[in-house]
Amino acid sequence: MLKKDQIRHCLDVMGEMFPEAHCELVHANPFELVIAVALSAQCTDVLVNKVTKDLFQKYKTPEDYLSVPLEELQDDIRSIGLYRNKAKNIQKLCQMLLETYNGEVPKDRDELINLPGVGRKTANVVVSVAYNIPAIAVDTHVERVSKRLGFCRWKDSVLEVEKALMKKVPEEEWSVTHHRMIFFGRYHCKAQNPQCEVCPLLTECREGKKRMKKVGVLV
């Protein structure tokens, strides 16, 4: 596990590497964002953006998603994994938004989590990106980077990773750290073939040291 000053160094370096890190899901408002994030489960942002380019032209409001048969919505998102289940959840989510929230996406994370198809990660993304409320959304990249570097324990659950990051990262940096860790994991510390040999955080990274040792490189 990294010490406080080591974590600070890692955060600063990731900030230098990815100063423009941001949410890469294209959206124009909180409603489009919650739909996009819900679609992104087990799917790349690139594919989601391809689908939502046309989807968001056809569907502007919760009422629009409810005005078509489920099969039509499924066809509109067919290229996305788990499209049948996601289409059902989108319609249920839209129904709940209309019945409970006057068609508006709530700002409260706990209320967001109650929406069909919206888990803790999605809720954290929405409150952070759409409403500028400090939050850390732990996706596959954030979890991988946190465990490789030693921000948390290997055995930690996603919720435990989130709590560890919230404890060790200043609250005012939660949202930007979330984006920087995603970029770091997506474009540098990849699941397969991470760029350990050129990583500026190699001396702090327990996983990177092991990988370099295996190929005969001393750190």
Secondary structure, DSSP 4 states (H G I P E B T S, - for coil): ---HHHHHHHHHHHHHH-TT----S--SSHHHHHHHHHHTTTS-HHHHHHHHHHHHHH--SHHHHHSS-HHHHHHHTTTSTTHHHHHHHHHHHHHHHHHHHTTPPPS-HHHHHTSTT--HHHHHHHHHHHH--------HHHHHHHHHHTSS-TT--HHHHHHHHHHHS-GGGHHHHHHHHHHHHHHTS-SSS--GGG-TTTTT-HHHHHHHHHTT---
